[in-house]
Amino acid sequence: MKNQKEKGTGMAIGIAIGTAIGIATDNLGLWIAIGVALGAGIGSRMAKKKSE
């Protein structure tokens, strides 16, 4: 259950970053997708670091 929380937090961070960049570059669709991918990586890393 704890891993789910870290993954969700990472996804939220990634989507927020992707949305901000997408609005700035006027290419929201691309950057939200990139943000989701980055968020998945961030969340996975956070979960792994927490379990160690």
PyMOL Python script that loads the backbone (N, CA, C, O; Angstrom):
from pymol import cmd

cmd.read_pdbstr("""\
ATOM      1  N   MET A   1       0.814  -1.196   0.000  1.00  0.00           N
ATOM      2  CA  MET A   1       0.000   0.000   0.000  1.00  0.00           C
ATOM      3  C   MET A   1       0.858   1.261   0.000  1.00  0.00           C
ATOM      4  O   MET A   1       0.502   2.260  -0.624  1.00  0.00           O
ATOM      5  N   LYS A   2       1.993   1.212   0.703  1.00  0.00           N
ATOM      6  CA  LYS A   2       2.853   2.387   0.759  1.00  0.00           C
ATOM      7  C   LYS A   2       3.426   2.713  -0.615  1.00  0.00           C
ATOM      8  O   LYS A   2       3.580   3.885  -0.960  1.00  0.00           O
ATOM      9  N   ASN A   3       3.743   1.682  -1.405  1.00  0.00           N
ATOM     10  CA  ASN A   3       4.282   1.919  -2.741  1.00  0.00           C
ATOM     11  C   ASN A   3       3.290   2.675  -3.602  1.00  0.00           C
ATOM     12  O   ASN A   3       3.686   3.501  -4.424  1.00  0.00           O
ATOM     13  N   GLN A   4       2.006   2.402  -3.425  1.00  0.00           N
ATOM     14  CA  GLN A   4       0.985   3.086  -4.209  1.00  0.00           C
ATOM     15  C   GLN A   4       0.989   4.584  -3.917  1.00  0.00           C
ATOM     16  O   GLN A   4       0.804   5.394  -4.826  1.00  0.00           O
ATOM     17  N   LYS A   5       1.198   4.954  -2.663  1.00  0.00           N
ATOM     18  CA  LYS A   5       1.206   6.365  -2.292  1.00  0.00           C
ATOM     19  C   LYS A   5       2.373   7.092  -2.951  1.00  0.00           C
ATOM     20  O   LYS A   5       2.196   8.190  -3.479  1.00  0.00           O
ATOM     21  N   GLU A   6       3.551   6.502  -2.927  1.00  0.00           N
ATOM     22  CA  GLU A   6       4.715   7.131  -3.543  1.00  0.00           C
ATOM     23  C   GLU A   6       4.544   7.236  -5.058  1.00  0.00           C
ATOM     24  O   GLU A   6       4.914   8.242  -5.663  1.00  0.00           O
ATOM     25  N   LYS A   7       3.983   6.195  -5.662  1.00  0.00           N
ATOM     26  CA  LYS A   7       3.769   6.232  -7.106  1.00  0.00           C
ATOM     27  C   LYS A   7       2.767   7.312  -7.477  1.00  0.00           C
ATOM     28  O   LYS A   7       2.943   8.008  -8.477  1.00  0.00           O
ATOM     29  N   GLY A   8       1.724   7.455  -6.681  1.00  0.00           N
ATOM     30  CA  GLY A   8       0.730   8.498  -6.925  1.00  0.00           C
ATOM     31  C   GLY A   8       1.317   9.889  -6.779  1.00  0.00           C
ATOM     32  O   GLY A   8       1.014  10.787  -7.565  1.00  0.00           O
ATOM     33  N   THR A   9       2.154  10.062  -5.776  1.00  0.00           N
ATOM     34  CA  THR A   9       2.816  11.350  -5.573  1.00  0.00           C
ATOM     35  C   THR A   9       3.734  11.674  -6.747  1.00  0.00           C
ATOM     36  O   THR A   9       3.759  12.806  -7.230  1.00  0.00           O
ATOM     37  N   GLY A  10       4.479  10.685  -7.197  1.00  0.00           N
ATOM     38  CA  GLY A  10       5.360  10.883  -8.351  1.00  0.00           C
ATOM     39  C   GLY A  10       4.583  11.241  -9.604  1.00  0.00           C
ATOM     40  O   GLY A  10       4.999  12.108 -10.372  1.00  0.00           O
ATOM     41  N   MET A  11       3.451  10.573  -9.812  1.00  0.00           N
ATOM     42  CA  MET A  11       2.618  10.873 -10.979  1.00  0.00           C
ATOM     43  C   MET A  11       2.086  12.306 -10.907  1.00  0.00           C
ATOM     44  O   MET A  11       2.066  13.012 -11.915  1.00  0.00           O
ATOM     45  N   ALA A  12       1.660  12.731  -9.726  1.00  0.00           N
ATOM     46  CA  ALA A  12       1.150  14.092  -9.567  1.00  0.00           C
ATOM     47  C   ALA A  12       2.237  15.124  -9.857  1.00  0.00           C
ATOM     48  O   ALA A  12       1.982  16.141 -10.503  1.00  0.00           O
ATOM     49  N   ILE A  13       3.442  14.857  -9.380  1.00  0.00           N
ATOM     50  CA  ILE A  13       4.565  15.762  -9.645  1.00  0.00           C
ATOM     51  C   ILE A  13       4.847  15.819 -11.147  1.00  0.00           C
ATOM     52  O   ILE A  13       5.021  16.901 -11.707  1.00  0.00           O
ATOM     53  N   GLY A  14       4.892  14.662 -11.791  1.00  0.00           N
ATOM     54  CA  GLY A  14       5.164  14.615 -13.225  1.00  0.00           C
ATOM     55  C   GLY A  14       4.102  15.316 -14.047  1.00  0.00           C
ATOM     56  O   GLY A  14       4.425  16.045 -14.984  1.00  0.00           O
ATOM     57  N   ILE A  15       2.838  15.106 -13.709  1.00  0.00           N
ATOM     58  CA  ILE A  15       1.756  15.761 -14.444  1.00  0.00           C
ATOM     59  C   ILE A  15       1.810  17.270 -14.247  1.00  0.00           C
ATOM     60  O   ILE A  15       1.578  18.025 -15.191  1.00  0.00           O
ATOM     61  N   ALA A  16       2.116  17.718 -13.027  1.00  0.00           N
ATOM     62  CA  ALA A  16       2.216  19.154 -12.768  1.00  0.00           C
ATOM     63  C   ALA A  16       3.343  19.781 -13.587  1.00  0.00           C
ATOM     64  O   ALA A  16       3.169  20.846 -14.179  1.00  0.00           O
ATOM     65  N   ILE A  17       4.488  19.122 -13.616  1.00  0.00           N
ATOM     66  CA  ILE A  17       5.618  19.637 -14.401  1.00  0.00           C
ATOM     67  C   ILE A  17       5.274  19.627 -15.890  1.00  0.00           C
ATOM     68  O   ILE A  17       5.524  20.603 -16.597  1.00  0.00           O
ATOM     69  N   GLY A  18       4.700  18.522 -16.360  1.00  0.00           N
ATOM     70  CA  GLY A  18       4.322  18.424 -17.768  1.00  0.00           C
ATOM     71  C   GLY A  18       3.298  19.463 -18.170  1.00  0.00           C
ATOM     72  O   GLY A  18       3.381  20.026 -19.262  1.00  0.00           O
ATOM     73  N   THR A  19       2.330  19.726 -17.303  1.00  0.00           N
ATOM     74  CA  THR A  19       1.316  20.736 -17.596  1.00  0.00           C
ATOM     75  C   THR A  19       1.933  22.125 -17.672  1.00  0.00           C
ATOM     76  O   THR A  19       1.609  22.899 -18.573  1.00  0.00           O
ATOM     77  N   ALA A  20       2.812  22.444 -16.745  1.00  0.00           N
ATOM     78  CA  ALA A  20       3.455  23.759 -16.749  1.00  0.00           C
ATOM     79  C   ALA A  20       4.277  23.971 -18.018  1.00  0.00           C
ATOM     80  O   ALA A  20       4.191  25.025 -18.648  1.00  0.00           O
ATOM     81  N   ILE A  21       5.066  22.978 -18.388  1.00  0.00           N
ATOM     82  CA  ILE A  21       5.875  23.099 -19.605  1.00  0.00           C
ATOM     83  C   ILE A  21       4.970  23.131 -20.836  1.00  0.00           C
ATOM     84  O   ILE A  21       5.218  23.892 -21.771  1.00  0.00           O
ATOM     85  N   GLY A  22       3.920  22.304 -20.837  1.00  0.00           N
ATOM     86  CA  GLY A  22       2.992  22.266 -21.964  1.00  0.00           C
ATOM     87  C   GLY A  22       2.292  23.589 -22.196  1.00  0.00           C
ATOM     88  O   GLY A  22       2.112  24.005 -23.340  1.00  0.00           O
ATOM     89  N   ILE A  23       1.897  24.250 -21.126  1.00  0.00           N
ATOM     90  CA  ILE A  23       1.259  25.561 -21.264  1.00  0.00           C
ATOM     91  C   ILE A  23       2.266  26.581 -21.778  1.00  0.00           C
ATOM     92  O   ILE A  23       1.938  27.411 -22.625  1.00  0.00           O
ATOM     93  N   ALA A  24       3.490  26.519 -21.266  1.00  0.00           N
ATOM     94  CA  ALA A  24       4.521  27.473 -21.678  1.00  0.00           C
ATOM     95  C   ALA A  24       4.904  27.302 -23.147  1.00  0.00           C
ATOM     96  O   ALA A  24       5.183  28.286 -23.832  1.00  0.00           O
ATOM     97  N   THR A  25       4.919  26.057 -23.634  1.00  0.00           N
ATOM     98  CA  THR A  25       5.331  25.807 -25.017  1.00  0.00           C
ATOM     99  C   THR A  25       4.150  25.664 -25.968  1.00  0.00           C
ATOM    100  O   THR A  25       4.342  25.462 -27.167  1.00  0.00           O
ATOM    101  N   ASP A  26       2.931  25.766 -25.445  1.00  0.00           N
ATOM    102  CA  ASP A  26       1.706  25.643 -26.236  1.00  0.00           C
ATOM    103  C   ASP A  26       1.612  24.275 -26.915  1.00  0.00           C
ATOM    104  O   ASP A  26       1.145  24.166 -28.049  1.00  0.00           O
ATOM    105  N   ASN A  27       2.056  23.242 -26.215  1.00  0.00           N
ATOM    106  CA  ASN A  27       1.968  21.869 -26.707  1.00  0.00           C
ATOM    107  C   ASN A  27       1.587  20.970 -25.529  1.00  0.00           C
ATOM    108  O   ASN A  27       2.356  20.112 -25.095  1.00  0.00           O
ATOM    109  N   LEU A  28       0.375  21.202 -25.034  1.00  0.00           N
ATOM    110  CA  LEU A  28      -0.063  20.577 -23.793  1.00  0.00           C
ATOM    111  C   LEU A  28      -0.148  19.061 -23.891  1.00  0.00           C
ATOM    112  O   LEU A  28       0.274  18.365 -22.967  1.00  0.00           O
ATOM    113  N   GLY A  29      -0.678  18.537 -24.978  1.00  0.00           N
ATOM    114  CA  GLY A  29      -0.846  17.091 -25.114  1.00  0.00           C
ATOM    115  C   GLY A  29       0.460  16.329 -25.010  1.00  0.00           C
ATOM    116  O   GLY A  29       0.541  15.318 -24.312  1.00  0.00           O
ATOM    117  N   LEU A  30       1.468  16.804 -25.693  1.00  0.00           N
ATOM    118  CA  LEU A  30       2.778  16.149 -25.666  1.00  0.00           C
ATOM    119  C   LEU A  30       3.375  16.172 -24.267  1.00  0.00           C
ATOM    120  O   LEU A  30       3.855  15.149 -23.779  1.00  0.00           O
ATOM    121  N   TRP A  31       3.348  17.322 -23.626  1.00  0.00           N
ATOM    122  CA  TRP A  31       4.027  17.462 -22.345  1.00  0.00           C
ATOM    123  C   TRP A  31       3.291  16.802 -21.199  1.00  0.00           C
ATOM    124  O   TRP A  31       3.920  16.408 -20.217  1.00  0.00           O
ATOM    125  N   ILE A  32       1.964  16.668 -21.295  1.00  0.00           N
ATOM    126  CA  ILE A  32       1.261  15.897 -20.265  1.00  0.00           C
ATOM    127  C   ILE A  32       1.683  14.437 -20.362  1.00  0.00           C
ATOM    128  O   ILE A  32       1.915  13.787 -19.342  1.00  0.00           O
ATOM    129  N   ALA A  33       1.782  13.918 -21.585  1.00  0.00           N
ATOM    130  CA  ALA A  33       2.219  12.532 -21.763  1.00  0.00           C
ATOM    131  C   ALA A  33       3.645  12.333 -21.240  1.00  0.00           C
ATOM    132  O   ALA A  33       3.929  11.341 -20.569  1.00  0.00           O
ATOM    133  N   ILE A  34       4.527  13.264 -21.542  1.00  0.00           N
ATOM    134  CA  ILE A  34       5.900  13.178 -21.037  1.00  0.00           C
ATOM    135  C   ILE A  34       5.904  13.294 -19.513  1.00  0.00           C
ATOM    136  O   ILE A  34       6.666  12.601 -18.839  1.00  0.00           O
ATOM    137  N   GLY A  35       5.061  14.163 -18.972  1.00  0.00           N
ATOM    138  CA  GLY A  35       4.960  14.316 -17.524  1.00  0.00           C
ATOM    139  C   GLY A  35       4.491  13.044 -16.834  1.00  0.00           C
ATOM    140  O   GLY A  35       4.980  12.701 -15.758  1.00  0.00           O
ATOM    141  N   VAL A  36       3.539  12.339 -17.457  1.00  0.00           N
ATOM    142  CA  VAL A  36       3.065  11.071 -16.889  1.00  0.00           C
ATOM    143  C   VAL A  36       4.200  10.054 -16.875  1.00  0.00           C
ATOM    144  O   VAL A  36       4.388   9.342 -15.889  1.00  0.00           O
ATOM    145  N   ALA A  37       4.951   9.986 -17.963  1.00  0.00           N
ATOM    146  CA  ALA A  37       6.071   9.045 -18.030  1.00  0.00           C
ATOM    147  C   ALA A  37       7.140   9.394 -16.991  1.00  0.00           C
ATOM    148  O   ALA A  37       7.651   8.512 -16.301  1.00  0.00           O
ATOM    149  N   LEU A  38       7.470  10.664 -16.884  1.00  0.00           N
ATOM    150  CA  LEU A  38       8.448  11.080 -15.877  1.00  0.00           C
ATOM    151  C   LEU A  38       7.920  10.833 -14.468  1.00  0.00           C
ATOM    152  O   LEU A  38       8.665  10.410 -13.583  1.00  0.00           O
ATOM    153  N   GLY A  39       6.647  11.095 -14.269  1.00  0.00           N
ATOM    154  CA  GLY A  39       6.037  10.868 -12.963  1.00  0.00           C
ATOM    155  C   GLY A  39       6.070   9.412 -12.555  1.00  0.00           C
ATOM    156  O   GLY A  39       6.279   9.096 -11.384  1.00  0.00           O
ATOM    157  N   ALA A  40       5.863   8.518 -13.518  1.00  0.00           N
ATOM    158  CA  ALA A  40       5.940   7.087 -13.214  1.00  0.00           C
ATOM    159  C   ALA A  40       7.353   6.723 -12.770  1.00  0.00           C
ATOM    160  O   ALA A  40       7.535   5.944 -11.834  1.00  0.00           O
ATOM    161  N   GLY A  41       8.338   7.283 -13.439  1.00  0.00           N
ATOM    162  CA  GLY A  41       9.727   7.033 -13.046  1.00  0.00           C
ATOM    163  C   GLY A  41      10.054   7.616 -11.687  1.00  0.00           C
ATOM    164  O   GLY A  41      10.724   6.975 -10.877  1.00  0.00           O
ATOM    165  N   ILE A  42       9.587   8.821 -11.434  1.00  0.00           N
ATOM    166  CA  ILE A  42       9.829   9.466 -10.142  1.00  0.00           C
ATOM    167  C   ILE A  42       9.161   8.667  -9.024  1.00  0.00           C
ATOM    168  O   ILE A  42       9.765   8.423  -7.980  1.00  0.00           O
ATOM    169  N   GLY A  43       7.916   8.265  -9.251  1.00  0.00           N
ATOM    170  CA  GLY A  43       7.191   7.494  -8.238  1.00  0.00           C
ATOM    171  C   GLY A  43       7.836   6.155  -7.961  1.00  0.00           C
ATOM    172  O   GLY A  43       7.922   5.724  -6.812  1.00  0.00           O
ATOM    173  N   SER A  44       8.285   5.501  -9.009  1.00  0.00           N
ATOM    174  CA  SER A  44       8.954   4.216  -8.842  1.00  0.00           C
ATOM    175  C   SER A  44      10.244   4.375  -8.049  1.00  0.00           C
ATOM    176  O   SER A  44      10.552   3.561  -7.179  1.00  0.00           O
ATOM    177  N   ARG A  45      10.978   5.405  -8.349  1.00  0.00           N
ATOM    178  CA  ARG A  45      12.234   5.668  -7.639  1.00  0.00           C
ATOM    179  C   ARG A  45      11.973   6.005  -6.168  1.00  0.00           C
ATOM    180  O   ARG A  45      12.704   5.562  -5.282  1.00  0.00           O
ATOM    181  N   MET A  46      10.917   6.800  -5.919  1.00  0.00           N
ATOM    182  CA  MET A  46      10.571   7.144  -4.543  1.00  0.00           C
ATOM    183  C   MET A  46      10.185   5.894  -3.756  1.00  0.00           C
ATOM    184  O   MET A  46      10.583   5.739  -2.601  1.00  0.00           O
ATOM    185  N   ALA A  47       9.413   5.008  -4.374  1.00  0.00           N
ATOM    186  CA  ALA A  47       8.981   3.778  -3.705  1.00  0.00           C
ATOM    187  C   ALA A  47      10.175   2.871  -3.417  1.00  0.00           C
ATOM    188  O   ALA A  47      10.258   2.263  -2.350  1.00  0.00           O
ATOM    189  N   LYS A  48      11.095   2.785  -4.372  1.00  0.00           N
ATOM    190  CA  LYS A  48      12.276   1.941  -4.182  1.00  0.00           C
ATOM    191  C   LYS A  48      13.168   2.497  -3.074  1.00  0.00           C
ATOM    192  O   LYS A  48      13.679   1.751  -2.239  1.00  0.00           O
ATOM    193  N   LYS A  49      13.344   3.812  -3.078  1.00  0.00           N
ATOM    194  CA  LYS A  49      14.189   4.447  -2.072  1.00  0.00           C
ATOM    195  C   LYS A  49      13.579   4.291  -0.678  1.00  0.00           C
ATOM    196  O   LYS A  49      14.301   4.098   0.300  1.00  0.00           O
ATOM    197  N   LYS A  50      12.262   4.374  -0.591  1.00  0.00           N
ATOM    198  CA  LYS A  50      11.575   4.259   0.696  1.00  0.00           C
ATOM    199  C   LYS A  50      11.687   2.846   1.268  1.00  0.00           C
ATOM    200  O   LYS A  50      11.772   2.667   2.483  1.00  0.00           O
ATOM    201  N   SER A  51      11.685   1.846   0.385  1.00  0.00           N
ATOM    202  CA  SER A  51      11.729   0.462   0.851  1.00  0.00           C
ATOM    203  C   SER A  51      13.133   0.028   1.287  1.00  0.00           C
ATOM    204  O   SER A  51      13.282  -0.975   1.984  1.00  0.00           O
ATOM    205  N   GLU A  52      14.152   0.774   0.883  1.00  0.00           N
ATOM    206  CA  GLU A  52      15.531   0.407   1.252  1.00  0.00           C
ATOM    207  C   GLU A  52      15.892   0.819   2.639  1.00  0.00           C
ATOM    208  O   GLU A  52      17.014   0.576   3.083  1.00  0.00           O
TER     209      GLU A  52
END
""", "prot")
cmd.dss("prot")
cmd.show_as("cartoon", "prot")
cmd.util.cbc("prot")
cmd.orient("prot")
